Amino acid sequence: MKTLIAEYQAKSNNSLSFELTQGNESIGKLSYKNWFQFTASIELANYSTYQLIPKGFWGSTIELKYNDTVLLKFSMNWNGSIALQTYYNDIEKEYIFRHQGVFNESFSLIDQDETELLVMKPHLKWSNLNYEYQIQTSDRFESFLNKEILLLTSIHCANYYMSMMAGTY
């Protein structure tokens, strides 16, 4: 990975929402409508709101929409990685979100050039059975115009992965 230049934290207080911060600054919030469903909303600090909506017969593809415009979609591959496609400003880009490790587990987001853009480490808080994520990003990722949306979608991908592997979906 290139030099890590930024660090973020996502905390869940009630298992249905995750607040993303950088230091003391709020970046946005990922909120689920209810347990065991992948319908969610993203609200950024500037109050713009996006919807994450499962599509397809099994809900295996999830789309991120702003109003009626699809900006991003993702689905799990047969090998357990998650393929993401973004459609910002009519430019399509592809990424892979993958799980690594068992005892020292993490997730990473990789672009088409195999460059690692972010590393996300989940931490289960046993006292309230909620997850927190430590996220470190590269200088390349920090230059993205829609990085906040991609960060919050990455949290959703991690939750999606863990739910699919646990068989709770």
Contacts in CASP RR format, 6 or more apart in sequence:
PFRMAT RR
TARGET T0000
AUTHOR 0000-0000-0000
METHOD contacts of the structure
MODEL  1
MKTLIAEYQAKSNNSLSFELTQGNESIGKLSYKNWFQFTASIELANYSTY
QLIPKGFWGSTIELKYNDTVLLKFSMNWNGSIALQTYYNDIEKEYIFRHQ
GVFNESFSLIDQDETELLVMKPHLKWSNLNYEYQIQTSDRFESFLNKEIL
LLTSIHCANYYMSMMAGTY
1 108 0 8 1.000
1 116 0 8 1.000
1 119 0 8 1.000
1 138 0 8 1.000
2 115 0 8 1.000
2 116 0 8 1.000
2 138 0 8 1.000
2 139 0 8 1.000
2 140 0 8 1.000
3 138 0 8 1.000
3 139 0 8 1.000
4 119 0 8 1.000
4 136 0 8 1.000
4 137 0 8 1.000
4 138 0 8 1.000
5 137 0 8 1.000
5 138 0 8 1.000
5 139 0 8 1.000
5 142 0 8 1.000
6 22 0 8 1.000
6 136 0 8 1.000
6 137 0 8 1.000
6 141 0 8 1.000
6 142 0 8 1.000
7 22 0 8 1.000
7 23 0 8 1.000
7 134 0 8 1.000
7 135 0 8 1.000
7 136 0 8 1.000
7 137 0 8 1.000
8 20 0 8 1.000
8 21 0 8 1.000
8 22 0 8 1.000
8 27 0 8 1.000
8 134 0 8 1.000
8 135 0 8 1.000
8 136 0 8 1.000
8 137 0 8 1.000
8 151 0 8 1.000
9 20 0 8 1.000
9 21 0 8 1.000
9 22 0 8 1.000
9 23 0 8 1.000
9 132 0 8 1.000
9 133 0 8 1.000
9 134 0 8 1.000
9 135 0 8 1.000
10 18 0 8 1.000
10 19 0 8 1.000
10 20 0 8 1.000
10 21 0 8 1.000
10 30 0 8 1.000
10 132 0 8 1.000
10 133 0 8 1.000
10 135 0 8 1.000
10 155 0 8 1.000
11 18 0 8 1.000
11 19 0 8 1.000
11 21 0 8 1.000
11 130 0 8 1.000
11 132 0 8 1.000
12 18 0 8 1.000
12 19 0 8 1.000
12 130 0 8 1.000
12 131 0 8 1.000
12 132 0 8 1.000
13 19 0 8 1.000
13 128 0 8 1.000
13 130 0 8 1.000
14 130 0 8 1.000
15 35 0 8 1.000
15 129 0 8 1.000
15 130 0 8 1.000
16 31 0 8 1.000
16 32 0 8 1.000
16 33 0 8 1.000
16 34 0 8 1.000
16 35 0 8 1.000
17 29 0 8 1.000
17 30 0 8 1.000
17 31 0 8 1.000
17 32 0 8 1.000
18 29 0 8 1.000
18 30 0 8 1.000
18 31 0 8 1.000
18 131 0 8 1.000
18 133 0 8 1.000
18 152 0 8 1.000
18 155 0 8 1.000
19 26 0 8 1.000
19 28 0 8 1.000
19 29 0 8 1.000
20 26 0 8 1.000
20 27 0 8 1.000
20 28 0 8 1.000
20 29 0 8 1.000
20 30 0 8 1.000
20 148 0 8 1.000
20 151 0 8 1.000
20 152 0 8 1.000
20 155 0 8 1.000
21 27 0 8 1.000
25 45 0 8 1.000
26 45 0 8 1.000
27 44 0 8 1.000
27 45 0 8 1.000
27 148 0 8 1.000
27 151 0 8 1.000
27 152 0 8 1.000
28 42 0 8 1.000
28 43 0 8 1.000
28 44 0 8 1.000
28 45 0 8 1.000
28 148 0 8 1.000
28 152 0 8 1.000
29 42 0 8 1.000
29 43 0 8 1.000
29 152 0 8 1.000
30 40 0 8 1.000
30 41 0 8 1.000
30 42 0 8 1.000
30 152 0 8 1.000
30 155 0 8 1.000
30 156 0 8 1.000
31 40 0 8 1.000
31 41 0 8 1.000
31 42 0 8 1.000
31 43 0 8 1.000
32 38 0 8 1.000
32 39 0 8 1.000
32 40 0 8 1.000
33 39 0 8 1.000
33 40 0 8 1.000
33 41 0 8 1.000
36 163 0 8 1.000
36 168 0 8 1.000
36 169 0 8 1.000
37 54 0 8 1.000
38 52 0 8 1.000
38 54 0 8 1.000
38 59 0 8 1.000
38 62 0 8 1.000
38 156 0 8 1.000
38 160 0 8 1.000
38 163 0 8 1.000
38 169 0 8 1.000
39 51 0 8 1.000
39 52 0 8 1.000
39 53 0 8 1.000
39 54 0 8 1.000
40 51 0 8 1.000
40 52 0 8 1.000
40 156 0 8 1.000
41 49 0 8 1.000
41 50 0 8 1.000
41 51 0 8 1.000
41 52 0 8 1.000
42 49 0 8 1.000
42 50 0 8 1.000
42 51 0 8 1.000
42 52 0 8 1.000
42 64 0 8 1.000
42 149 0 8 1.000
42 152 0 8 1.000
42 153 0 8 1.000
43 49 0 8 1.000
43 50 0 8 1.000
44 50 0 8 1.000
44 148 0 8 1.000
44 149 0 8 1.000
44 152 0 8 1.000
45 148 0 8 1.000
48 66 0 8 1.000
49 66 0 8 1.000
50 64 0 8 1.000
50 65 0 8 1.000
50 66 0 8 1.000
50 71 0 8 1.000
50 149 0 8 1.000
51 64 0 8 1.000
51 65 0 8 1.000
51 66 0 8 1.000
52 62 0 8 1.000
52 63 0 8 1.000
52 64 0 8 1.000
52 153 0 8 1.000
52 156 0 8 1.000
53 62 0 8 1.000
53 63 0 8 1.000
53 65 0 8 1.000
54 60 0 8 1.000
54 61 0 8 1.000
54 62 0 8 1.000
55 61 0 8 1.000
55 62 0 8 1.000
55 63 0 8 1.000
55 73 0 8 1.000
60 75 0 8 1.000
60 76 0 8 1.000
61 73 0 8 1.000
61 74 0 8 1.000
61 75 0 8 1.000
62 73 0 8 1.000
62 74 0 8 1.000
62 75 0 8 1.000
62 156 0 8 1.000
62 160 0 8 1.000
63 70 0 8 1.000
63 72 0 8 1.000
63 73 0 8 1.000
64 70 0 8 1.000
64 71 0 8 1.000
64 72 0 8 1.000
64 73 0 8 1.000
64 149 0 8 1.000
64 153 0 8 1.000
65 71 0 8 1.000
70 87 0 8 1.000
71 86 0 8 1.000
71 87 0 8 1.000
71 88 0 8 1.000
71 146 0 8 1.000
71 149 0 8 1.000
72 84 0 8 1.000
72 85 0 8 1.000
72 86 0 8 1.000
72 87 0 8 1.000
72 149 0 8 1.000
72 150 0 8 1.000
72 153 0 8 1.000
73 84 0 8 1.000
73 85 0 8 1.000
74 82 0 8 1.000
74 83 0 8 1.000
74 84 0 8 1.000
74 85 0 8 1.000
74 97 0 8 1.000
74 153 0 8 1.000
74 157 0 8 1.000
74 160 0 8 1.000
75 82 0 8 1.000
75 83 0 8 1.000
76 82 0 8 1.000
76 83 0 8 1.000
76 160 0 8 1.000
76 161 0 8 1.000
76 164 0 8 1.000
77 83 0 8 1.000
80 98 0 8 1.000
80 99 0 8 1.000
80 161 0 8 1.000
81 96 0 8 1.000
81 97 0 8 1.000
81 98 0 8 1.000
81 99 0 8 1.000
82 96 0 8 1.000
82 97 0 8 1.000
82 98 0 8 1.000
82 157 0 8 1.000
82 160 0 8 1.000
82 161 0 8 1.000
83 94 0 8 1.000
83 95 0 8 1.000
83 96 0 8 1.000
84 94 0 8 1.000
84 95 0 8 1.000
84 96 0 8 1.000
84 97 0 8 1.000
84 109 0 8 1.000
84 153 0 8 1.000
84 157 0 8 1.000
85 92 0 8 1.000
85 93 0 8 1.000
85 94 0 8 1.000
85 95 0 8 1.000
86 92 0 8 1.000
86 93 0 8 1.000
86 94 0 8 1.000
86 95 0 8 1.000
86 146 0 8 1.000
86 150 0 8 1.000
88 145 0 8 1.000
88 146 0 8 1.000
93 111 0 8 1.000
93 112 0 8 1.000
94 111 0 8 1.000
94 112 0 8 1.000
95 109 0 8 1.000
95 110 0 8 1.000
95 111 0 8 1.000
95 112 0 8 1.000
95 117 0 8 1.000
96 109 0 8 1.000
96 110 0 8 1.000
97 107 0 8 1.000
97 108 0 8 1.000
97 109 0 8 1.000
97 110 0 8 1.000
97 154 0 8 1.000
97 157 0 8 1.000
97 158 0 8 1.000
97 161 0 8 1.000
98 107 0 8 1.000
98 108 0 8 1.000
98 110 0 8 1.000
99 105 0 8 1.000
99 106 0 8 1.000
99 107 0 8 1.000
99 161 0 8 1.000
99 165 0 8 1.000
100 106 0 8 1.000
100 107 0 8 1.000
100 108 0 8 1.000
105 121 0 8 1.000
105 122 0 8 1.000
106 119 0 8 1.000
106 120 0 8 1.000
106 121 0 8 1.000
106 122 0 8 1.000
107 119 0 8 1.000
107 120 0 8 1.000
107 121 0 8 1.000
107 122 0 8 1.000
107 154 0 8 1.000
107 157 0 8 1.000
107 158 0 8 1.000
107 161 0 8 1.000
108 116 0 8 1.000
108 117 0 8 1.000
108 118 0 8 1.000
108 119 0 8 1.000
108 120 0 8 1.000
109 116 0 8 1.000
109 117 0 8 1.000
109 118 0 8 1.000
109 120 0 8 1.000
109 141 0 8 1.000
109 150 0 8 1.000
109 154 0 8 1.000
110 116 0 8 1.000
110 117 0 8 1.000
111 117 0 8 1.000
111 140 0 8 1.000
115 138 0 8 1.000
115 140 0 8 1.000
116 138 0 8 1.000
117 137 0 8 1.000
117 138 0 8 1.000
117 140 0 8 1.000
117 141 0 8 1.000
118 135 0 8 1.000
118 136 0 8 1.000
118 137 0 8 1.000
118 138 0 8 1.000
118 141 0 8 1.000
118 151 0 8 1.000
118 154 0 8 1.000
119 135 0 8 1.000
119 136 0 8 1.000
120 133 0 8 1.000
120 134 0 8 1.000
120 135 0 8 1.000
120 154 0 8 1.000
120 155 0 8 1.000
120 158 0 8 1.000
121 133 0 8 1.000
121 134 0 8 1.000
121 135 0 8 1.000
122 131 0 8 1.000
122 132 0 8 1.000
122 133 0 8 1.000
122 158 0 8 1.000
122 162 0 8 1.000
123 131 0 8 1.000
123 132 0 8 1.000
123 133 0 8 1.000
123 134 0 8 1.000
124 130 0 8 1.000
124 131 0 8 1.000
125 131 0 8 1.000
125 132 0 8 1.000
131 159 0 8 1.000
131 162 0 8 1.000
133 155 0 8 1.000
133 158 0 8 1.000
135 151 0 8 1.000
135 154 0 8 1.000
137 147 0 8 1.000
137 151 0 8 1.000
141 147 0 8 1.000
141 150 0 8 1.000
144 150 0 8 1.000
163 169 0 8 1.000
END
